[in-house]
Amino acid sequence: MPRPRRKSSSSSRYNDSWPERRPRIPANGIKAKSQRGDFGESWWAKRWIEMLEGFGYGTRLTRGRSYARNGSVLNIDITPGQVSARVQGSQRTPYKVSIAIIPLSNAQWGKAIDAMAEQAIFAAKLLAGEMPHEIEEAFAAAHVALFPARSGDLVTSCTCPDFANPCKHIAAVYFLLGERFDDDPFLIFALRGRSKDQIIAALRARRAEAADPVSAPIAPAEPVPALADQLGSFDEPGPELAELTPHIAIPEVETALLLRYGPPPADSELALRNIYRALSRAAIERIFREEEEEEL
């Protein structure tokens, strides 16, 4: 049996008009949610398709749309940095597709996680199991690309006889992979070499380090004025009060402290959530009540 011919993203050998020897064998595999128009609904799915279109694949990419929509892709299996699939073509035996994405190095992931930890809203949403829409900003700040930046970051192969890269079978998997990002955006991290659990564990470790007073630098102590010298102005507001700018808003992530530091002991999470909600509600009501009384 001849060995399957491999194709990589750096190959220049392709034939956009390679004919099928026989019509495609009908299959009842995965059908795209989008049966017309663009693929993907979320920003990360659209970003994936936009990235692929930016590589100049042209008709080699668009020929896979019908395969993605008519059930030709039988399965998609995703592991860190690797996608495997079977696609039904003109041969009785489905073609085997493999897509490998160059993973980020440990050093690159370290920089990206540091950047995410520095942004409180990013860290809070990720610890809550949500993907921030601006997550690429954190990676850009760390000078690390979340999505593949060039076609060479993708290494693909298909057992079909077509030398085009991507062939229609690989392209079909590309489109359906974008729809998978709609369901689970953390697959983007997995394809770059880190699982959702690994990211959350690393963020919690960074937050714990930041909260550790032992590791924090000790500021030089300032001299404290004698109590007798402060009695005359004890109840007067200091100059710092004029510099405060109050900002009252509903938190973007509810009970962020619980999400940041993990489940509390003794099954007290529900009670603490209710306490935090009550405190927040009471504080907001008191602030607005005092403002109304001052206006009167």
Phi, psi and omega per residue, in radians:
M1 nan 2.212 -3.135
P2 -1.147 2.541 3.135
R3 -1.271 2.505 3.127
P4 -1.125 2.469 3.126
R5 -1.436 2.253 -3.096
R6 -1.632 2.661 3.040
K7 -2.314 2.403 3.106
S8 -2.076 2.845 -3.049
S9 -1.146 -0.314 -3.115
S10 -1.600 -0.059 -3.104
S11 -1.257 2.471 3.110
S12 -1.801 0.001 -3.134
R13 -1.561 2.011 3.073
Y14 -2.766 2.799 3.117
N15 -2.421 1.807 -3.061
D16 -1.110 -0.371 -3.050
S17 -1.906 0.448 3.141
W18 -1.022 2.121 -3.066
P19 -1.398 2.605 2.982
E20 -1.362 2.375 3.111
R21 -1.156 -0.670 3.120
R22 -2.376 2.809 3.081
P23 -1.049 2.692 3.135
R24 -1.082 2.386 3.089
I25 -1.286 2.245 -3.130
P26 -0.996 2.468 3.140
A27 -2.454 2.665 3.128
N28 -2.048 1.111 -3.105
G29 -1.701 -2.526 -3.107
I30 -1.368 2.195 3.098
K31 -1.877 2.374 -3.120
A32 -1.093 2.524 3.056
K33 -1.130 -0.622 3.125
S34 -1.544 1.972 3.112
Q35 -1.680 -0.020 3.037
R36 -2.820 2.752 3.126
G37 1.337 -2.642 -3.060
D38 -1.360 2.725 3.054
F39 -1.654 2.526 3.054
G40 1.448 2.562 3.135
E41 -1.998 -0.640 -3.081
S42 -1.413 2.854 -3.123
W43 -1.114 -0.604 -3.090
W44 -1.273 -0.573 3.056
A45 -1.187 -0.782 3.126
K46 -1.149 -0.606 3.119
R47 -1.144 -0.642 3.104
W48 -1.098 -0.847 3.140
I49 -1.147 -0.714 3.110
E50 -1.051 -0.687 3.126
M51 -1.106 -0.785 -3.129
L52 -1.115 -0.745 3.138
E53 -1.133 -0.495 3.119
G54 -1.261 -0.210 3.134
F55 -1.465 -0.021 3.069
G56 1.305 0.554 3.138
Y57 -1.274 -0.442 3.081
G58 1.055 -2.318 -3.094
T59 -1.138 -0.357 3.111
R60 -1.111 -0.479 3.113
L61 -1.522 -0.756 -3.060
T62 -1.202 -0.427 3.140
R63 -1.154 -0.304 -3.141
G64 -1.485 -0.143 -3.095
R65 -1.065 -0.827 -3.113
S66 -1.131 -0.639 3.109
Y67 -1.139 -0.619 3.127
A68 -1.235 -0.448 -3.047
R69 -1.692 -0.299 -3.058
N70 -1.829 0.221 3.054
G71 1.483 0.288 -3.129
S72 -1.222 -0.526 3.137
V73 -1.401 2.032 -3.027
L74 -1.455 -0.596 -3.136
N75 -2.808 2.718 3.038
I76 -2.350 2.112 3.108
D77 -2.013 2.242 -3.060
I78 -2.068 2.198 3.015
T79 -2.227 2.874 -3.119
P80 -0.892 2.039 3.096
G81 1.357 0.054 -3.020
Q82 -2.495 2.403 3.045
V83 -2.194 2.248 3.095
S84 -2.134 2.461 -3.113
A85 -2.666 2.821 3.003
R86 -2.117 2.320 -3.080
V87 -2.230 2.234 3.138
Q88 -1.407 2.186 3.111
G89 -2.096 -2.446 -3.111
S90 -1.448 -0.328 3.108
Q91 -1.493 2.701 -3.136
R92 -1.139 -0.651 3.118
T93 -1.486 2.219 3.138
P94 -1.055 2.598 3.080
Y95 -1.370 2.557 3.119
K96 -1.748 2.190 -3.118
V97 -1.965 2.395 3.071
S98 -2.286 2.296 3.094
I99 -2.230 2.064 3.110
A100 -1.971 2.330 3.099
I101 -1.948 2.225 -3.118
I102 -1.017 2.052 -3.106
P103 -1.263 2.733 3.038
L104 -1.282 2.597 3.116
S105 -1.299 2.897 3.093
N106 -1.029 -0.674 3.136
A107 -1.149 -0.726 3.117
Q108 -1.132 -0.735 3.110
W109 -1.131 -0.659 3.111
G110 -1.054 -0.753 3.116
K111 -1.141 -0.733 -3.117
A112 -1.143 -0.734 -3.136
I113 -1.178 -0.668 3.065
D114 -1.051 -0.739 -3.137
A115 -1.157 -0.677 3.112
M116 -1.184 -0.672 -3.118
A117 -1.188 -0.521 -3.137
E118 -1.237 -0.430 3.110
Q119 -1.662 1.889 -3.041
A120 -1.016 -0.694 -3.090
I121 -1.211 -0.651 3.090
F122 -1.094 -0.856 -3.100
A123 -1.076 -0.754 -3.107
A124 -1.111 -0.764 -3.132
K125 -1.183 -0.732 3.128
L126 -1.123 -0.708 3.106
L127 -1.180 -0.394 3.078
A128 -1.527 0.037 3.133
G129 1.445 0.343 3.133
E130 -1.953 2.539 3.083
M131 -1.668 2.002 3.112
P132 -1.112 2.461 -3.139
H133 -1.147 -0.460 -3.086
E134 -1.715 0.432 -3.031
I135 -1.067 -0.521 3.139
E136 -1.128 -0.432 3.107
E137 -1.108 -0.694 3.123
A138 -1.136 -0.728 3.123
F139 -1.169 -0.675 3.122
A140 -1.125 -0.664 3.106
A141 -1.104 -0.524 3.121
A142 -1.579 0.061 -3.120
H143 1.020 0.743 3.123
V144 -2.257 2.383 3.140
A145 -1.597 2.123 3.084
L146 -1.243 -0.841 3.085
F147 -1.601 2.690 3.074
P148 -0.941 2.305 -3.063
A149 -1.589 -0.296 -3.134
R150 -2.593 2.815 -3.088
S151 -1.094 -0.461 3.135
G152 -1.172 -0.249 3.086
D153 -1.349 -0.154 3.116
L154 -1.967 2.214 3.086
V155 -2.069 2.042 -3.000
T156 -2.164 2.754 3.032
S157 -2.649 2.628 3.076
C158 -2.557 2.496 -3.101
T159 -1.455 0.079 3.095
C160 -1.280 2.861 -3.110
P161 -1.418 -0.026 -3.098
D162 -1.364 2.304 3.121
F163 -1.513 -0.101 -3.125
A164 -1.121 2.525 3.105
N165 -2.378 1.946 0.036
P166 -1.425 2.532 2.971
C167 -1.315 3.062 -3.091
K168 -1.119 -0.463 -3.122
H169 -1.288 -0.757 3.071
I170 -1.141 -0.738 -3.130
A171 -1.079 -0.674 3.115
A172 -1.069 -0.711 3.117
V173 -1.175 -0.656 3.074
Y174 -0.952 -0.865 -3.082
F175 -1.136 -0.775 -3.134
L176 -1.197 -0.522 3.081
L177 -1.130 -0.643 3.070
G178 -1.052 -0.690 3.115
E179 -1.228 -0.482 3.045
R180 -1.112 -0.584 3.110
F181 -1.125 -0.519 3.055
D182 -1.038 -0.731 -3.088
D183 -1.364 -0.636 -3.088
D184 -2.539 1.565 -3.107
P185 -1.116 -0.329 3.139
F186 -1.227 -0.159 3.030
L187 -1.085 -0.453 3.092
I188 -1.076 -0.756 3.089
F189 -1.124 -0.732 -3.105
A190 -1.070 -0.718 -3.141
L191 -1.211 -0.311 3.073
R192 -1.714 0.093 2.966
G193 1.896 0.073 3.132
R194 -2.347 2.342 3.105
S195 -1.436 2.916 3.098
K196 -1.034 -0.767 -3.136
D197 -1.103 -0.658 3.133
Q198 -1.157 -0.700 3.131
I199 -1.124 -0.806 -3.125
I200 -1.103 -0.744 3.123
A201 -1.094 -0.715 3.139
A202 -1.160 -0.695 3.120
L203 -1.136 -0.714 3.109
R204 -1.120 -0.649 3.110
A205 -1.136 -0.710 3.116
R206 -1.125 -0.734 3.139
R207 -1.150 -0.645 3.122
A208 -1.150 -0.688 3.111
E209 -1.118 -0.701 -3.132
A210 -1.180 -0.522 -3.115
A211 -1.553 -0.081 -3.092
D212 -1.381 1.976 -3.109
P213 -1.167 -0.374 -3.131
V214 -1.172 -0.699 -3.097
S215 -1.447 -0.241 -3.108
A216 -1.329 2.449 3.118
P217 -1.158 2.499 -3.111
I218 -1.611 2.091 -3.141
A219 -1.336 2.546 3.112
P220 -1.096 2.411 -3.094
A221 -1.278 2.375 3.088
E222 -1.589 2.579 3.131
P223 -1.122 2.379 -3.124
V224 -1.675 2.210 3.129
P225 -1.117 2.682 3.112
A226 -1.155 2.608 -3.104
L227 -1.077 -0.663 -3.127
A228 -1.071 -0.555 -3.132
D229 -1.346 -0.239 -3.073
Q230 -1.840 -0.104 -3.060
L231 -1.097 -0.624 -3.085
G232 -1.181 -0.502 -3.090
S233 -2.094 0.426 -3.033
F234 -1.069 -0.740 -3.058
D235 -1.724 0.250 3.115
E236 -1.653 2.480 3.113
P237 -1.186 2.495 3.134
G238 -1.455 3.037 -3.122
P239 -1.132 -0.354 -3.124
E240 -1.148 -0.456 -3.078
L241 -1.096 -0.640 -3.115
A242 -1.194 -0.379 -3.110
E243 -1.501 -0.189 -3.115
L244 -1.365 2.334 3.080
T245 -2.087 1.805 -3.095
P246 -1.205 2.462 3.092
H247 -2.345 1.894 -3.076
I248 -1.813 2.089 -3.131
A249 -2.739 2.678 3.064
I250 -1.210 2.295 -3.133
P251 -1.022 2.470 3.122
E252 -1.185 -0.537 3.107
V253 -2.133 2.075 -3.097
E254 -1.235 2.459 -3.139
T255 0.815 0.947 -3.084
A256 -1.090 -0.570 -3.128
L257 -1.082 -0.734 3.120
L258 -1.112 -0.693 3.136
L259 -1.213 -0.592 -3.070
R260 -1.254 -0.718 -3.024
Y261 -1.791 0.082 3.055
G262 1.541 3.055 -3.075
P263 -1.069 2.352 3.108
P264 -1.339 2.853 -3.099
P265 -1.331 2.907 2.978
A266 1.040 0.603 3.077
D267 0.917 0.691 -3.083
S268 -1.731 0.133 -3.044
E269 -1.087 -0.797 -3.111
L270 -1.090 -0.754 3.133
A271 -1.102 -0.728 3.140
L272 -1.167 -0.670 3.090
R273 -1.044 -0.777 3.139
N274 -1.136 -0.664 3.115
I275 -1.136 -0.786 3.136
Y276 -1.083 -0.723 3.125
R277 -1.097 -0.780 -3.124
A278 -1.129 -0.729 3.121
L279 -1.108 -0.757 -3.139
S280 -1.101 -0.763 -3.127
R281 -1.116 -0.768 -3.123
A282 -1.147 -0.681 -3.134
A283 -1.144 -0.771 -3.141
I284 -1.129 -0.749 3.134
E285 -1.096 -0.701 -3.130
R286 -1.176 -0.717 -3.113
I287 -1.093 -0.834 -3.117
F288 -1.208 -0.546 3.101
R289 -1.157 -0.756 3.131
E290 -1.127 -0.644 3.134
E291 -1.152 -0.705 3.119
E292 -1.129 -0.679 3.130
E293 -1.163 -0.636 3.110
E294 -1.160 -0.656 3.131
E295 -1.149 -0.615 3.128
L296 -1.248 nan nan
